[in-house]
Amino acid sequence: MTKAEIISRISFKTGLEKIDVKLALDSMMSEIKSTLKSGENVYFRGFGSFNIKYRAEKTGRNISKNTTIIIPAHKVPVFKPSKKFIDIIKKNN
């Protein structure tokens, strides 16, 4: 599902204009990004949390050149679904 499809579905279900839904969705994603950038986590009860995870420096291989490279330590954003969310997905199988 694409962002445009999500906007269309929310617009249909709520009766709001698509442009208003798009603005709200873009604002939410922007806030999540800026909050994570500042080092804080974002929690949505019953849905999940967005966190920053630290990855330590490690050695990697460039197979095409047959060389060893050092991958520097870095931070990556991660999403961890809530137990309730996981249970909903498991029940659909």
DSSP file (Angstrom, degrees, kcal/mol; ACC not computed):
  #  RESIDUE AA STRUCTURE BP1 BP2  ACC     N-H-->O    O-->H-N    N-H-->O    O-->H-N    TCO  KAPPA ALPHA  PHI   PSI    X-CA   Y-CA   Z-CA
    1    1 A M              0   0    0      0, 0.0     2,-0.2     0, 0.0     3,-0.0   0.000 360.0 360.0 360.0 137.4    0.0    0.0    0.0
    2    2 A T     >  -     0   0    0      1,-0.1     4,-2.1     0, 0.0     5,-0.2  -0.494 360.0-107.6 -96.5 168.1    1.3    3.4   -0.9
    3    3 A K  H  > S+     0   0    0      1,-0.2     4,-2.5     2,-0.2     5,-0.2   0.895 121.0  54.5 -59.5 -41.0    1.1    6.7    1.0
    4    4 A A  H  > S+     0   0    0      1,-0.2     4,-2.2     2,-0.2    -1,-0.2   0.880 107.4  50.0 -62.3 -38.5   -1.4    8.0   -1.6
    5    5 A E  H  > S+     0   0    0      2,-0.2     4,-2.4     1,-0.2    -1,-0.2   0.894 110.0  50.3 -67.3 -39.8   -3.6    4.9   -1.0
    6    6 A I  H  X S+     0   0    0     -4,-2.1     4,-2.6     2,-0.2     5,-0.2   0.931 110.4  50.0 -62.7 -44.8   -3.5    5.4    2.8
    7    7 A I  H  X S+     0   0    0     -4,-2.5     4,-2.5     1,-0.2    -2,-0.2   0.911 110.9  49.7 -60.0 -43.6   -4.5    9.1    2.3
    8    8 A S  H  X S+     0   0    0     -4,-2.2     4,-2.4     2,-0.2    -1,-0.2   0.915 111.9  47.6 -62.2 -44.1   -7.4    8.1    0.0
    9    9 A R  H  X S+     0   0    0     -4,-2.4     4,-2.6     2,-0.2    -2,-0.2   0.923 113.6  46.6 -65.2 -44.1   -8.7    5.5    2.5
   10   10 A I  H  X S+     0   0    0     -4,-2.6     4,-2.3     1,-0.2     6,-0.4   0.912 112.5  51.2 -64.1 -41.2   -8.5    7.8    5.5
   11   11 A S  H  X S+     0   0    0     -4,-2.5     4,-2.0    -5,-0.2     5,-0.3   0.911 112.4  46.3 -61.1 -43.2  -10.2   10.6    3.5
   12   12 A F  H  < S+     0   0    0     -4,-2.4    -2,-0.2     1,-0.2    -1,-0.2   0.914 115.5  45.2 -65.6 -44.0  -13.0    8.2    2.5
   13   13 A K  H  < S+     0   0    0     -4,-2.6    -2,-0.2     1,-0.2    -1,-0.2   0.822 123.6  33.0 -72.4 -31.7  -13.5    6.9    6.1
   14   14 A T  H  < S-     0   0    0     -4,-2.3    -2,-0.2    -5,-0.2    -1,-0.2   0.671  97.5-126.9 -99.7 -18.9  -13.4   10.3    7.8
   15   15 A G     <  +     0   0    0     -4,-2.0     2,-0.2    -5,-0.3    -3,-0.1   0.545  63.1 138.0  81.4   6.6  -15.0   12.5    5.2
   16   16 A L        -     0   0    0     -6,-0.4    -1,-0.3    -5,-0.3    -2,-0.1  -0.493  63.1 -96.1 -82.0 155.1  -12.0   14.9    5.3
   17   17 A E     >  -     0   0    0     -2,-0.2     4,-2.0     1,-0.1     3,-0.4  -0.403  29.8-122.6 -66.7 147.2  -10.5   16.4    2.2
   18   18 A K  H  > S+     0   0    0      1,-0.2     4,-2.8     2,-0.2     5,-0.2   0.865 111.8  56.8 -60.4 -37.0   -7.4   14.5    0.9
   19   19 A I  H  > S+     0   0    0      1,-0.2     4,-2.0     2,-0.2    -1,-0.2   0.865 107.4  48.3 -64.8 -35.5   -5.3   17.6    1.1
   20   20 A D  H  > S+     0   0    0     -3,-0.4     4,-2.1     2,-0.2    -1,-0.2   0.891 112.6  47.8 -70.0 -39.8   -6.1   17.9    4.9
   21   21 A V  H  X S+     0   0    0     -4,-2.0     4,-2.7     2,-0.2    -2,-0.2   0.911 111.7  50.7 -65.9 -42.5   -5.3   14.2    5.4
   22   22 A K  H  X S+     0   0    0     -4,-2.8     4,-2.8     1,-0.2     5,-0.2   0.916 110.1  49.8 -61.4 -43.6   -2.0   14.5    3.5
   23   23 A L  H  X S+     0   0    0     -4,-2.0     4,-2.2     2,-0.2    -1,-0.2   0.911 112.9  46.7 -61.6 -43.6   -1.0   17.6    5.6
   24   24 A A  H  X S+     0   0    0     -4,-2.1     4,-2.2     2,-0.2    -2,-0.2   0.915 114.4  46.8 -65.3 -43.5   -1.8   15.7    8.8
   25   25 A L  H  X S+     0   0    0     -4,-2.7     4,-2.4     2,-0.2    -2,-0.2   0.917 113.2  48.2 -66.5 -43.7    0.1   12.6    7.7
   26   26 A D  H  X S+     0   0    0     -4,-2.8     4,-2.2    -5,-0.2    -1,-0.2   0.893 111.9  50.5 -63.0 -39.8    3.1   14.6    6.5
   27   27 A S  H  X S+     0   0    0     -4,-2.2     4,-2.4    -5,-0.2    -2,-0.2   0.902 109.8  50.4 -64.8 -41.0    3.2   16.6    9.8
   28   28 A M  H  X S+     0   0    0     -4,-2.2     4,-2.2     2,-0.2    -2,-0.2   0.934 112.1  46.3 -63.1 -46.5    3.1   13.3   11.8
   29   29 A M  H  X S+     0   0    0     -4,-2.4     4,-2.3     1,-0.2    -1,-0.2   0.883 111.9  51.9 -65.1 -37.4    6.0   11.8    9.9
   30   30 A S  H  X S+     0   0    0     -4,-2.2     4,-2.6     2,-0.2    -1,-0.2   0.910 109.9  48.7 -64.2 -42.9    8.0   15.0   10.2
   31   31 A E  H  X S+     0   0    0     -4,-2.4     4,-2.4     2,-0.2    -2,-0.2   0.890 110.2  51.3 -64.6 -40.0    7.4   15.1   13.9
   32   32 A I  H  X S+     0   0    0     -4,-2.2     4,-2.4     2,-0.2     5,-0.2   0.936 112.0  47.4 -62.2 -45.8    8.5   11.5   14.3
   33   33 A K  H  X S+     0   0    0     -4,-2.3     4,-2.5     1,-0.2    -2,-0.2   0.929 114.0  45.6 -61.7 -46.5   11.7   12.1   12.3
   34   34 A S  H  X S+     0   0    0     -4,-2.6     4,-1.5     2,-0.2    -1,-0.2   0.863 112.5  51.4 -68.6 -34.2   12.6   15.3   14.2
   35   35 A T  H  <>S+     0   0    0     -4,-2.4     5,-2.1     2,-0.2     4,-0.2   0.923 112.6  45.3 -66.7 -44.0   11.9   13.6   17.6
   36   36 A L  H ><5S+     0   0    0     -4,-2.4     3,-1.5     1,-0.2    -2,-0.2   0.890 109.6  56.1 -65.3 -38.6   14.1   10.6   16.7
   37   37 A K  H 3<5S+     0   0    0     -4,-2.5    -1,-0.2     1,-0.3    -2,-0.2   0.851 103.9  53.9 -62.1 -33.8   16.8   13.0   15.4
   38   38 A S  T 3<5S-     0   0    0     -4,-1.5    -1,-0.3    -5,-0.2    -2,-0.2   0.499 124.6-104.8 -79.9  -2.4   16.8   14.7   18.8
   39   39 A G  T < 5S+     0   0    0     -3,-1.5     2,-0.2     1,-0.3    -3,-0.2   0.484  80.0 123.5  97.0   3.3   17.4   11.3   20.5
   40   40 A E      < -     0   0    0     -5,-2.1    -1,-0.3    11,-0.1     2,-0.2  -0.630  55.8-125.4 -96.0 156.7   13.9   10.7   21.9
   41   41 A N        -     0   0    0     -2,-0.2     2,-0.5    10,-0.1    10,-0.2  -0.634  14.5-137.8 -94.9 157.9   11.7    7.7   21.2
   42   42 A V  E     -A   50   0A   0      8,-2.4     8,-2.8    -2,-0.2     2,-0.4  -0.979  18.6-165.4-119.6 127.1    8.1    7.9   19.9
   43   43 A Y  E     -A   49   0A   0     -2,-0.5     2,-0.5     6,-0.2     6,-0.2  -0.939  13.8-175.1-118.5 132.6    5.5    5.6   21.5
   44   44 A F  E >>  -A   48   0A   0      4,-2.9     3,-2.3    -2,-0.4     4,-2.3  -0.944  31.4-129.1-121.8 106.6    2.0    4.8   20.1
   45   45 A R  T 34 S+     0   0    0     -2,-0.5    -2,-0.0     1,-0.3     4,-0.0  -0.286  91.9  10.9 -57.7 133.6    0.1    2.6   22.7
   46   46 A G  T 34 S+     0   0    0      1,-0.1    -1,-0.3    35,-0.0    36,-0.0   0.367 129.8  57.8  80.2  -5.1   -1.3   -0.5   21.1
   47   47 A F  T <4 S-     0   0    0     -3,-2.3    35,-2.1     1,-0.3     2,-0.3   0.713 102.4 -99.7-118.8 -58.5    0.6    0.1   17.8
   48   48 A G  E  <  -AB  44  81A   0     -4,-2.3    -4,-2.9    33,-0.3     2,-0.4  -0.975  28.1 -86.5 159.5-170.7    4.4    0.2   18.6
   49   49 A S  E     -AB  43  80A   0     31,-2.4    31,-2.9    -2,-0.3     2,-0.5  -0.982  16.3-140.3-136.7 147.1    7.4    2.5   19.1
   50   50 A F  E     +AB  42  79A   0     -8,-2.8    -8,-2.4    -2,-0.4     2,-0.3  -0.927  35.3 170.7-103.4 126.4    9.9    4.2   16.9
   51   51 A N  E     - B   0  78A   0     27,-2.7    27,-2.8    -2,-0.5     2,-0.5  -0.838  34.9-119.2-132.1 165.6   13.4    4.0   18.5
   52   52 A I  E     - B   0  77A   0     -2,-0.3     2,-0.4    25,-0.2   -11,-0.0  -0.944  29.1-161.9-106.2 128.8   17.0    4.8   17.6
   53   53 A K  E     - B   0  76A   0     23,-3.1    23,-2.6    -2,-0.5     2,-0.5  -0.925  12.4-134.3-114.7 136.7   19.4    1.8   17.7
   54   54 A Y  E     - B   0  75A   0     -2,-0.4     2,-0.5    21,-0.2    21,-0.2  -0.756  14.9-160.3 -90.3 128.4   23.1    2.1   17.9
   55   55 A R  E     - B   0  74A   0     19,-3.6    19,-2.2    -2,-0.5     3,-0.1  -0.948  16.5-134.4-109.5 123.8   25.1   -0.2   15.6
   56   56 A A        -     0   0    0     -2,-0.5    15,-0.1    17,-0.2     2,-0.0  -0.243  34.1 -83.8 -71.5 160.8   28.8   -0.7   16.6
   57   57 A E        +     0   0    0     16,-0.1     2,-0.3    13,-0.0    -1,-0.1  -0.370  58.2 174.6 -61.7 142.7   31.7   -0.5   14.2
   58   58 A K  E     -C   71   0B   0     13,-2.3    13,-3.3    -3,-0.1     2,-0.4  -0.963  32.9-107.2-148.9 166.0   32.2   -3.8   12.3
   59   59 A T  E     -C   70   0B   0     -2,-0.3     2,-0.2    11,-0.2    11,-0.2  -0.814  37.6-179.7 -97.3 133.3   34.2   -5.3    9.6
   60   60 A G  E     -C   69   0B   0      9,-3.4     9,-2.5    -2,-0.4     2,-0.4  -0.741  19.9-125.2-124.4 174.9   32.6   -6.0    6.3
   61   61 A R  E     -C   68   0B   0     -2,-0.2     2,-0.9     7,-0.2     7,-0.2  -0.980   1.5-149.7-127.0 135.6   33.6   -7.5    2.9
   62   62 A N  E  >> -C   67   0B   0      5,-2.9     5,-1.6    -2,-0.4     4,-1.2  -0.882  19.1-170.5 -96.8 100.4   33.4   -6.1   -0.6
   63   63 A I  T  45S+     0   0    0     -2,-0.9    -1,-0.2     1,-0.2     3,-0.1   0.861  78.7  56.1 -65.7 -38.3   33.0   -9.4   -2.4
   64   64 A S  T  45S+     0   0    0      1,-0.2    -1,-0.2    -3,-0.1    -2,-0.0   0.845 120.7  30.0 -66.5 -32.3   33.4   -7.9   -5.9
   65   65 A K  T  45S-     0   0    0     -3,-0.4    -1,-0.2     2,-0.1    -2,-0.2   0.472 103.2-129.4-101.9  -4.6   36.8   -6.3   -5.1
   66   66 A N  T  <5 +     0   0    0     -4,-1.2     2,-0.3     1,-0.2    -3,-0.2   0.920  62.6 132.5  54.8  48.9   37.7   -9.0   -2.5
   67   67 A T  E   < -C   62   0B   0     -5,-1.6    -5,-2.9     2,-0.0     2,-0.4  -0.887  56.7-123.6-126.4 158.6   38.6   -6.4    0.1
   68   68 A T  E     -C   61   0B   0     -2,-0.3     2,-0.3    -7,-0.2    -7,-0.2  -0.854  29.4-171.7 -99.9 135.9   37.8   -5.8    3.7
   69   69 A I  E     -C   60   0B   0     -9,-2.5    -9,-3.4    -2,-0.4     2,-0.6  -0.922  22.0-126.2-126.4 154.0   36.2   -2.6    4.8
   70   70 A I  E     -C   59   0B   0     -2,-0.3   -11,-0.2   -11,-0.2   -13,-0.0  -0.881  16.7-153.2 -99.2 123.1   35.4   -1.0    8.1
   71   71 A I  E     -C   58   0B   0    -13,-3.3   -13,-2.3    -2,-0.6     3,-0.1  -0.868  24.3-130.9 -94.6 115.5   31.8    0.0    8.6
   72   72 A P        -     0   0    0      0, 0.0     2,-0.1     0, 0.0   -17,-0.0  -0.174  27.6 -89.3 -67.4 159.5   31.7    2.8   11.1
   73   73 A A        +     0   0    0    -16,-0.1     2,-0.3   -19,-0.0   -17,-0.2  -0.383  59.9 161.4 -63.1 143.9   29.5    2.9   14.1
   74   74 A H  E     -B   55   0A   0    -19,-2.2   -19,-3.6    -3,-0.1     2,-0.4  -0.974  37.0-112.2-158.6 168.3   26.2    4.6   13.4
   75   75 A K  E     -B   54   0A   0     -2,-0.3   -21,-0.2   -21,-0.2   -23,-0.0  -0.867  27.7-171.2-109.1 144.0   22.6    5.0   14.6
   76   76 A V  E     -B   53   0A   0    -23,-2.6   -23,-3.1    -2,-0.4     2,-0.3  -0.985  24.7-117.3-133.0 144.6   19.6    3.6   12.7
   77   77 A P  E     -B   52   0A   0      0, 0.0     2,-0.3     0, 0.0   -25,-0.2  -0.608  35.5-174.7 -78.3 141.7   15.8    4.2   13.2
   78   78 A V  E     -B   51   0A   0    -27,-2.8   -27,-2.7    -2,-0.3     2,-0.5  -0.960  18.8-143.1-134.1 153.1   13.9    1.0   14.1
   79   79 A F  E     -B   50   0A   0     -2,-0.3   -29,-0.2   -29,-0.2   -31,-0.0  -0.973  11.6-168.5-115.9 130.9   10.2    0.2   14.6
   80   80 A K  E     -B   49   0A   0    -31,-2.9   -31,-2.4    -2,-0.5   -33,-0.1  -0.958  17.9-139.1-118.9 112.3    9.1   -2.2   17.3
   81   81 A P  E     -B   48   0A   0      0, 0.0   -33,-0.3     0, 0.0   -34,-0.1  -0.344  23.5-110.3 -68.7 150.8    5.5   -3.3   17.1
   82   82 A S     >  -     0   0    0    -35,-2.1     4,-2.5   -38,-0.1     5,-0.2  -0.308  26.0-110.0 -74.4 163.9    3.5   -3.7   20.3
   83   83 A K  H  > S+     0   0    0      1,-0.2     4,-2.5     2,-0.2     5,-0.2   0.890 120.8  53.5 -60.6 -39.7    2.4   -7.0   21.6
   84   84 A K  H  > S+     0   0    0      2,-0.2     4,-1.9     1,-0.2    -1,-0.2   0.910 109.4  48.0 -62.2 -42.4   -1.2   -6.2   20.8
   85   85 A F  H  > S+     0   0    0      2,-0.2     4,-1.9     1,-0.2    -2,-0.2   0.917 111.8  49.6 -63.8 -44.9   -0.2   -5.4   17.2
   86   86 A I  H  X S+     0   0    0     -4,-2.5     4,-2.4     1,-0.2    -2,-0.2   0.906 109.4  52.0 -61.0 -42.7    1.8   -8.6   16.8
   87   87 A D  H  X S+     0   0    0     -4,-2.5     4,-2.0     1,-0.2    -1,-0.2   0.888 107.2  52.6 -63.2 -39.4   -1.2  -10.6   18.2
   88   88 A I  H  X S+     0   0    0     -4,-1.9     4,-0.7     1,-0.2    -1,-0.2   0.917 111.9  45.5 -61.4 -43.6   -3.5   -9.1   15.6
   89   89 A I  H >< S+     0   0    0     -4,-1.9     3,-0.7     1,-0.2     4,-0.2   0.887 111.1  52.6 -68.0 -39.5   -1.2  -10.0   12.8
   90   90 A K  H >< S+     0   0    0     -4,-2.4     3,-1.4     1,-0.2    -1,-0.2   0.859 103.4  58.2 -64.7 -35.2   -0.7  -13.5   14.1
   91   91 A K  H 3< S+     0   0    0     -4,-2.0    -1,-0.2     1,-0.3    -2,-0.2   0.719  95.0  65.5 -69.4 -20.4   -4.5  -14.2   14.3
   92   92 A N  T <<        0   0    0     -3,-0.7    -1,-0.3    -4,-0.7    -2,-0.2   0.551 360.0 360.0 -78.3  -6.8   -4.9  -13.5   10.6
   93   93 A N    <         0   0    0     -3,-1.4    -1,-0.2    -4,-0.2    -2,-0.1   0.455 360.0 360.0 -87.4 360.0   -2.8  -16.6    9.7
